[in-house]
Amino acid sequence: MKQSQLPVKAGKTPFTLWRNQPMKMLKKLLAVVLTGAMALTLLTACGGNAVRDKDIADALNDIVKSSVAVGKHENYTFKPGTDEQAMAKAIAALPEKDWNITGGRNNKFSGPVMKILKLDEGGANKTSRFVWCGAVVADEIGATGQAYHAMNEFLGNDAANADNLKDKKPADIRHIGTALGTLTILGKQTKVRFIVVTAEVK
């Protein structure tokens, strides 16, 4: 019986051709695995779950720096804070009826939220720290987008207790904490990020 032979290029033997086949297959397999891993990383990074407090703080700092550079903003720095994160988580755990922001852009809140923020009567932050709080859509929006909306919608406005701290200014360090939750927006349950920021009095 006549055996068929592989065509052999100059300088190569049937053995070297056979030996190289598994290596080529391995390279192709690795390429597929790496491509899948990169795609998965991109998908998870785009979602709200992948964004951390530090990511939001860094994005806010970039916004502040850009605004300062063109003379539109005073300079200050956002840093993650454990107390602020605890407040954000407590607010995110409230029933939606108790979140109940009122007053549009005036940064006014319901009784339960004021208590969590320690801005209620006798609250520790009422006359000692500036406090900002709000929520931004987190679905399919990265850290930069969430930070931009937070700055535009409430962090760029007066603090919730500004009236109690007249003639005083917030310190240059702003502590930030966030937590994911849901709110009904245009009749649809939407993932949002609750954000709490505080600053000591200068």
C-alpha positions in Angstrom: 0.0 0.0 0.0 1.4 3.4 -1.0 1.6 6.0 1.7 0.8 9.6 0.8 3.3 12.3 1.9 2.8 15.9 2.8 4.3 18.4 0.4 7.5 19.7 2.0 8.9 23.2 1.6 12.6 23.7 1.4 14.3 23.5 4.8 11.3 21.7 6.5 10.4 18.1 7.1 7.1 16.4 7.6 8.1 16.2 11.3 8.6 19.9 11.7 5.3 20.6 9.9 3.4 18.3 12.2 5.2 19.7 15.3 4.1 23.3 14.4 0.4 22.5 14.1 -0.4 22.4 17.8 1.5 25.7 18.4 -0.5 27.4 15.6 -3.8 26.1 17.1 -2.8 27.2 20.5 -2.0 30.7 19.3 -5.4 30.9 17.6 -7.1 29.7 20.7 -5.3 32.3 22.9 -6.2 35.0 20.4 -9.9 34.1 20.7 -9.8 33.9 24.5 -8.0 37.2 24.8 -10.5 38.9 22.4 -13.4 37.6 24.5 -11.8 38.7 27.7 -11.2 42.2 26.3 -14.8 42.5 25.1 -16.1 41.3 28.5 -14.0 43.9 30.2 -15.3 46.7 28.0 -18.9 45.7 28.5 -18.6 45.6 32.3 -16.6 48.8 32.4 -19.5 50.6 30.6 -22.1 49.6 33.1 -22.8 51.4 36.4 -21.8 48.4 38.5 -18.1 48.7 37.5 -17.8 52.4 38.6 -16.3 53.0 42.0 -16.4 56.0 44.3 -12.8 56.8 43.3 -13.7 56.7 39.6 -16.4 59.3 40.2 -14.1 61.4 42.4 -11.3 61.3 39.7 -13.8 62.3 37.0 -15.1 65.2 39.1 -11.6 66.4 39.8 -10.9 66.4 36.0 -14.1 68.5 35.5 -13.0 70.9 38.2 -9.5 71.3 36.8 -10.9 72.0 33.3 -13.2 74.6 34.7 -10.5 76.2 36.8 -8.3 76.4 33.7 -10.8 78.6 31.9 -11.6 80.7 35.0 -15.1 79.3 35.5 -14.7 77.4 38.7 -12.9 77.6 42.1 -10.4 74.9 42.8 -11.2 72.0 45.1 -10.6 68.2 45.3 -13.0 65.3 45.7 -11.9 62.3 47.8 -13.8 59.1 48.6 -15.2 59.1 52.2 -16.5 56.2 54.2 -19.1 58.3 56.2 -20.5 59.7 52.9 -20.7 56.2 51.4 -22.6 54.9 54.4 -25.1 57.8 54.0 -25.5 57.1 50.3 -26.1 53.4 50.9 -28.7 54.3 53.6 -30.5 56.6 51.1 -30.4 54.0 48.4 -32.1 51.6 50.8 -35.1 53.9 51.4 -38.4 53.3 49.7 -38.7 55.5 46.7 -41.6 57.5 48.3 -39.2 58.5 51.1 -36.5 59.7 48.7 -38.9 62.4 47.3 -36.6 65.2 46.2 -38.6 68.5 46.1 -37.7 71.9 45.0 -36.1 71.1 41.6 -32.5 72.3 41.6 -32.8 73.8 45.1 -31.3 70.6 46.6 -34.2 70.1 49.2 -35.0 66.7 50.6 -37.6 64.7 52.5 -37.5 64.1 56.2 -35.9 60.6 56.1 -33.2 61.8 53.7 -32.5 64.9 55.9 -32.1 62.6 58.9 -29.6 60.3 57.1 -27.6 63.4 56.0 -27.7 64.6 59.6 -29.3 67.8 58.5 -32.4 67.4 60.6 -33.1 69.4 63.7 -30.1 68.8 66.0 -28.3 66.8 63.3 -24.5 66.8 63.4 -24.0 68.3 59.9 -26.7 71.0 60.0 -24.4 73.8 60.9 -21.0 72.2 60.8 -20.5 70.7 57.3 -21.7 71.6 53.9 -23.7 68.7 52.4 -24.7 68.0 48.8 -26.8 65.0 47.7 -28.5 63.8 44.5 -29.0 61.0 42.1 -27.8 60.5 38.5 -28.7 57.8 36.0 -26.1 55.0 36.0 -27.5 52.7 33.3 -24.9 52.3 30.6 -23.2 55.5 31.7 -19.5 55.5 32.8 -17.8 57.5 35.5 -17.2 60.6 33.4 -20.9 60.8 32.3 -22.2 60.3 35.8 -19.7 62.9 37.2 -20.7 65.4 34.6 -24.4 65.0 35.4 -23.8 65.2 39.1 -21.8 68.4 38.8 -24.3 70.0 36.4 -27.4 69.0 38.4 -26.5 69.4 42.1 -22.8 69.5 43.0 -22.3 72.8 41.1 -25.2 74.4 43.2 -25.4 75.5 46.8 -25.2 72.9 49.5 -28.5 71.6 50.9 -27.8 73.4 54.2 -26.2 76.6 52.7 -28.8 78.8 54.4 -27.5 77.6 57.8 -23.9 78.4 56.9 -24.2 81.9 55.5 -21.0 83.9 55.2 -19.0 80.7 55.4 -17.3 78.7 52.6 -16.7 75.0 52.2 -13.2 73.6 52.5 -11.2 72.6 49.5 -11.5 68.9 50.2 -14.9 67.4 49.3 -15.6 63.9 50.6 -17.8 61.8 48.4 -19.7 58.5 48.8 -22.0 56.8 46.3 -24.4 53.8 46.2 -26.5 52.2 43.4 -30.2 52.1 43.7 -33.3 52.5 41.5 -35.8 55.3 40.9 -38.8 55.6 38.6 -37.9 57.9 35.7 -40.5 58.5 33.0 -42.5 55.6 34.3 -39.5 53.2 34.1 -37.5 51.6 36.9 -34.0 53.0 36.2 -30.6 52.3 37.9 -29.3 55.4 39.5 -26.3 56.4 41.6 -27.0 58.2 44.8 -24.2 60.6 45.6 -23.4 62.3 48.9 -20.7 65.0 49.3 -19.6 66.8 52.4 -17.1 69.5 53.1 -15.9 71.1 56.3 -16.4 74.8 57.0 -13.3 76.9 56.2 
